[in-house]
Structure formats: C-alpha cells, structure tokens
Amino acid sequence: MKLQTLINILNTFINAGKKKQRDQIVSIKIILKKLKKKEFALKQKMYNEKDKKIRRHLQRELKIITTQRKKGLCMVKKVKNRVK
C-alpha cells in the first residue's frame, strides 16, 4: 500500500469518534425540536384551560419539558466543545 492510502485509513479511524459525536449532536437537535413543539402546544393548551387542576397538571408537564430541553442544550454544548 502507498503511504497516502495508509494515512487516509488512519485518519478515518482517528476521526471516527468525531463523526459519532456529530451524529449524536444531530439526533439531540431533532429531539430538541420535537420538545420545543410540544412545549409550545402545552403553553397554548394551558392558557386556554379554565380548570385549575388541569392547568396545574399542564404546568408540571411544561416544567418537565423545559428542564429536558435545557439539559439537551447543555449536552449539545458539551459535545460541541469535545469535537473541536
């Protein structure tokens, strides 16, 4: 094998971790978009709801989704810092 071919093969092994991390970022971003849509829908539903019990239940769900989105955003930032 030529030297350039061996170097290319070695680079693919070295960069395999970076590709995996980039794929992880993409999948997290897809999930974050879904959570954002769900968050918006819950806000609309909560503001239109008259019953206090149902509104409190929706607030709890909204708080959970918001927390999950924040964790996801932090995770994306951490993975991006590792990729660099």
N, C-alpha and C positions, 0 to 999 in steps of 0.2 A: 504494500500500500504506500501511496505517496504521503508525504509529511502533511500536506494540506488536508487530505482526507482524514488523517488521524486527529488533526487539530479540530476539524469540524465535528467529528464524533465525540471528542472530549468536551467541546462546548455544549453539545446537546445534553450530555449528562450533567454538566455543571448548571445549566440553565433550566433543567427540568423542575427544580424546586421553585424557581421564579414563575414558571408557567402555571404550576399548580396554584401558587398564591394569587396570580392574576385571575385564574378561573374561579377561585374562591371569592375574590372581590366582586366579580360579575354576578355570581349566584347570590351573594348577600345583597347587592344592589337591586336585584329582581325582587327579592323578598321585601326589601325596604319600600319599594314602590307599591307593592300589594298592601303592606301595612299602612302606608300613607292614605291609600284609597279607603281602606277600612276605617281609619281614624276619621277621615272627613265624613264618611257616611254615618258613623256613630255620633259625631257632633251635630249633624243635621237632625238625626233622629232624636237626640237628647233635647235639643232646643224646641222641637215641635211637640214633645211629650208633656202632658199635663199632670199625670200621676207622679207623686213624689217618690214612691218606692221604685217604680220603673226607672225614673230619672237617676236615682242614686245607683241603681244597678248598672245603668249605662255609663255613669261617671266612673265606676270602678273598672269597667271594661276599657274605657277610654284611657284611664291612668295606666293600666297594664300595657296596652298597645303603645302608648307614648314611651314608656320605660323600655319596652322591647326595641323600639326604633332608636332610642338614644344608645342602647347597648350595641346595636348593629352599626351605627355610625362610628362609635368608638372602635369597634372591631375593624372596620374598613380603614380607619386612620392608622391603626397599629400595623395592619398587614401592608399598607402602602409604604410605611416607614421601613419595614423589613425588606421590601422589594428593591428600594433604592440602594 
